[in-house]
Amino acid sequence: METVLERLANGEKFDAVARELSEDKARQGGSLGWKTRGSLLKAFEDAAYALAVSTVDRPVYTNPAVKTSEGYHCIIVEGRK
């Protein structure tokens, strides 16, 4: 996770870093698709809903990373509806 945060701080695109370094389905560029409240682990969801909407080119991301029972997560939110 330290490498992820460092590369993002150096201006790399979120989706490129996610494709290369994620250990799960986020290897598809980090996209988890649209999610509704209550469908995510609480710590993940709390962090995601607290973030401003941003883009993979100029991400506003969780720093420090969010820790859940599934591991560590660096999150951005690309849209809300």
Buried (B, 14 or more C-beta within 10 A) or exposed (E): BEEBBEBBEEEBBBBBBBBEBBEEEBEEBBEBEEEEEEEBEEBBBEBBEEBEEBEBEEBBBBEEBBEBEEEBBBBBBBEEE
